[in-house]
């Protein structure tokens, strides 16, 4: 049952990510911005052809391949190896985020980013899910020992 919940979480991340990207695309032209939290957060539509934080611009095909390979590995991990709620949540978030951005890359050749953290970067929900999911998996591995079974 928990394994199914990890896949359901992935689906929710993908669904909400698609909704937000569709809304941002309809409401903002590329480069447009809207303040959200004075001086800290703003909506800024960016088309990212690179990786996280815009590194390696134009490397879309490589990022598609990596995203799909990582997604397949995460699905196998969820089905075969993941034990405990925290590793399953981490894997589910990471899987949803990786697939959310892969969908963008496959459909349009770039990822729609929209949440600008001033002085840092512009990201999206899928990016946040990958970041939080990977952090959870790392913590589970460190705290839970070799099998990552922290609960």
Secondary structure, 3 states (H helix, E strand, C coil): CHHHHHHHHHHHHHHHHHHHHHHHHHHCCCCCEEEEECCCEEEEEEEECCCHHHCCCCCHHHHHHHHHHHHHHHHHHHHHHCCCHHHHHHHHHHHHHHHHHHHHHHHHCCEEEEEEECCCEEECHHHHHHHHHHHHHHHHHHHHCCCCCCC
